[in-house]
């Protein structure tokens, strides 16, 4: 009789503990579930793209009501997915180059810098970004996105992002406006004066 009680207690514990864990922590079994659970997922968000970047996925959305791009960073943790970070960037529909996402993130095990740019200028042929020793170059046409990612932390002022024309001429740079270095909130793409 005593063995039956111990067996019953073990069986109930084996069933009850995982159920308590599932209800208490609500883990996500999919990356999309992590996005929907961890952040208030709104029906007016329009999915743009999912970007694989190292150990992470970046889910990019367009929120037309708020007039901003939202990026949800997702990472697999064991059997489950978590979404530790979200970012947003205001729309700049009239800008020749529009930054859709910019992330510089680190956790206990991984680091990610992500930079996504969409060209609105037919003269732009390529975009470069990254530290001087680790630059990436992407060819781009009007309306296309250029995705840059690194498994290290790179701040915007070290990124030295620039856009070039078909013949290699410098057209735009990413950073602080040269005439307005006092306002560090005004980070964006600026035309290079000729």
N, C-alpha and C positions, 0 to 999 in steps of 0.2 A: 504494500500500500504506500509506504514511504517513497519507494522508487517511482511510482506513478505520479505522486505529487511533484517530486523534483523534476521529472520529465515534463510534466504539464507546465511548470513554472519556466523551464528552459524554453519550451516551445512558445509560450506567450511572450517571454522576454525577447526572443528572436524575432517575433512578428511585431511587437509593440515598439521597440526602440527605433527601427527604421521608419515606422509610421509617424512617430513623434518627431523624428528628424525632418521628415518630408513636410509635415504641417508647420513646424516651427521655423524652418529656414527657407522653405519654398525654393529649393534649388531648381535651376533650369536645365533641361536635358538637351536643349538646342540653343544655338547662338541667337536665333530670332527671339526665342523665349526670354533670354537674358535681356535683350533690348526692350522687349515689351514689359517685362517685370520690373526691372530696376529703375527704369525711367518711365514717366507717365507717357505712354504711347498714345499719340493723338491720331485720329482718323484723317486729319487734314495734312499729315506728312506724306510727301510723295517720295518713294524710294528712288534713289539715283543709282547707287552702285555699292557693291561690297568689295572691299580691297583686302587682299591677303598681304600682311606685312609681318614677317617673322613669326612669332608665336601669337600674333594678334590678328583679329579681323576688325576692320573699320567699316561700319555701316553708315553710309552717307545718305541724308534725306534733305529734301527741300520743303521748308515750311513757308508756304506762300502767305498765310495769314500774318505770321510774325515777320515776314520778309527777311528770313535768315536761313542759312544752311546749318544743319545739325549733324554732328558726327558722334556715333556711339561706338566706343572701343569695347571689344569683346575678347575674352581669353578663356581657353579651356582650363579647368582646374579639376584634375582627376576625371571623374565621369560626368561632371557638370560644367556649365558655362557661367561665367560671371561678366558683368559689365561695370568696370570700375570707374569709367570716366565718360563724360559727354562734353562736347564743345559746341559753340555756335559762332557763326560769322555772319554779319549783316550782308544782305544782297548789295551788290554794286553793279546794277545792270548796264550802266553807261560807261563803266570802266573798260579800257582796252584789254586788261588782264584782270580776272576776278579770282581771288583766293576762295576756294570752296571749303578747305579744311587745313588746319594747322595745329599739330599736336606735338608736344614734347613731354613724354611720360616715362616714368620709371617705377617699378615695384621691386620687391625683394630679389627677383630672379631675372627680370628682363627689362630692356630699355627700348623705346621706340620714338623716333621722330618721323612724322608724316606731314607732307606738304602737297596739297592738291590744288592745281591752278587750271583755269579754263581760259583759253584765248578767245578774245572777241575781235581781234585785229588781224586782217588778212595779210599784213606785212610781216607778222611774227612767224618765223620759220622754226626756231628752236628756243628752248628755255633750259638754262643751266642753274643748278643749285647745289649747295654743299660746301663743306670746308675746302680750303685750297688743296689739301692732300686727298680729298675724298669727294670729288665733284661728280655729279651725274648730269647727263645731257639727254634731253628728250626732244625729238622732232614733233612739231605740232602744227595743225592747220586750224583755221578759224572754226570755232565751235567745239574743238576737241579739248580733252582734259589731259594734263600731264601729271602723273603721279610719281612722287619722290618719297622714298622711305629709307631709313637708316636704322641699324640696331645700336645706336648710340645717341646721346643727347646733343642736339645742335640748336642753339638759340637763333632767333631770327637775325640778329646782327652778325652772327658767324656764318650764316647760310649763304650770304652773297648771291642771292638769286638774281638772275638777269635774263632778259629776253633779247634775241638777236634776229636780224633780218636775213633774207636769203643769201646775201653776200657777206655775212658775218658782222654787219654793222650793229653797234649797240643801240637798242631802242628804248628799253625800260630797265629799271632796277627796282628791287624790293627792299624796303626799309623805311627810314624816316625821311620825310621831305627835306631836302638840303637847306632850304631857306627857313625851315621851321624846326630846328633841332631841339628846341625847348619843349615841344609837345610830343612826348614819346608815345602818346595814345594814338597818334596819327600814323600808324604803320600801314603801308600798302605799296602799290605799284605806282611808280612815278616815271614820267618821260625824261629821257636824258636830253639835256639841252644841247643843241648843235651849234 
